[in-house]
Amino acid sequence: MTSSKYQSAGQACIGGMGANQHGGVSASGTAGFFGEIIVAAIQAAGAIVRRALARYRQYRQERDTYDALRQLDDRTLRDLGLHRSEISSVAAEFMGEAEYTRVRARQIGRADPHWRD
């Protein structure tokens, strides 16, 4: 055997690893592993941004509903079956932020001394 054969065989047998392996993970395997971590981190950040954007849109829609109801006069609100004190809860119910309580609120509202028919 020539010395290059011994040298190649010796490199292949050192620590039971192949000539191109370091600690059982090849250089391309390490890059792939870190690439997967980076991709997962980017996907997680994207999901966080999407949730934040959806939450902001929901908040703006709830706020717009609240503002529109606040601009109505008391008579128009009464025609809609609402009292001015219910505007914030109605806006929250509309957006799904609060439990739907309109039936109970309507019954209580009629007993309210400030309620006008």
C-alpha positions in Angstrom: 0.0 0.0 0.0 1.1 3.5 -0.7 1.3 6.1 2.0 -1.8 8.0 0.6 -3.8 4.8 1.1 -2.7 4.6 4.7 -3.3 8.2 5.2 -6.9 7.9 3.8 -7.6 4.8 5.8 -6.2 6.5 9.0 -8.4 9.6 8.5 -11.5 7.4 8.0 -10.8 5.5 11.2 -10.0 8.3 13.6 -12.6 8.2 16.3 -14.9 6.1 14.1 -15.7 9.1 11.9 -15.4 9.7 8.2 -12.9 12.2 6.9 -15.6 14.8 6.4 -17.4 14.5 9.7 -17.0 16.5 12.9 -18.7 15.2 16.0 -21.1 13.1 14.0 -22.7 16.1 12.1 -21.4 17.2 8.7 -20.9 20.9 7.9 -23.9 20.8 5.6 -26.0 19.2 8.3 -25.2 21.9 10.8 -26.1 24.6 8.3 -29.4 22.8 7.6 -30.1 22.6 11.3 -29.5 26.3 11.8 -31.5 27.1 8.7 -34.5 25.2 10.1 -34.2 27.2 13.3 -34.1 30.4 11.5 -37.1 29.5 9.3 -39.0 28.5 12.4 -38.2 31.8 14.1 -39.2 33.8 11.1 -42.5 31.9 10.9 -43.2 32.4 14.6 -42.5 36.2 14.2 -44.8 36.3 11.2 -47.6 34.6 13.2 -47.1 37.1 16.0 -47.3 40.0 13.6 -50.5 38.6 12.0 -52.2 38.1 15.4 -51.2 41.7 16.4 -52.6 43.1 13.1 -55.8 41.1 13.4 -56.2 42.3 17.0 -55.6 45.9 16.0 -58.2 45.7 13.2 -60.7 44.3 15.6 -60.0 47.1 18.1 -60.4 49.7 15.3 -63.7 48.2 14.2 -65.0 48.1 17.8 -63.9 51.7 18.3 -65.6 52.8 15.1 -68.8 51.1 16.2 -68.5 52.8 19.6 -67.9 56.2 17.9 -70.8 55.8 15.5 -73.2 54.9 18.3 -72.0 57.8 20.5 -72.8 60.3 17.7 -76.5 59.2 17.7 -78.9 61.3 19.7 -80.9 59.7 22.6 -84.1 59.3 20.6 -82.3 57.4 17.8 -80.6 55.2 20.4 -84.0 54.5 22.0 -85.5 53.6 18.6 -82.7 51.1 18.3 -83.6 49.7 21.7 -80.4 51.1 23.3 -79.6 53.4 26.2 -76.6 55.7 26.0 -75.0 53.8 29.0 -75.0 50.6 26.9 -73.0 51.8 24.0 -69.6 50.4 25.2 -71.1 47.0 26.0 -73.0 46.9 22.7 -69.8 47.6 20.8 -67.9 45.0 22.7 -70.7 42.4 22.2 -70.8 43.3 18.5 -67.1 42.4 18.2 -67.3 39.3 20.3 -65.2 40.9 23.1 -68.0 40.5 25.7 -70.8 38.0 26.4 -74.1 38.8 24.7 -76.3 40.3 27.3 -78.8 42.4 25.3 -81.9 40.5 26.4 -81.1 41.0 30.1 -80.0 44.6 29.5 -83.3 45.4 27.7 -85.3 44.1 30.7 -83.3 46.0 33.2 -83.3 49.1 31.0 -87.1 49.4 31.2 -87.0 49.4 35.0 -84.3 52.1 34.9 -85.7 55.5 36.0 -83.7 57.3 33.3 -85.2 55.2 30.6 -87.8 57.1 28.5 -90.4 55.5 26.4 
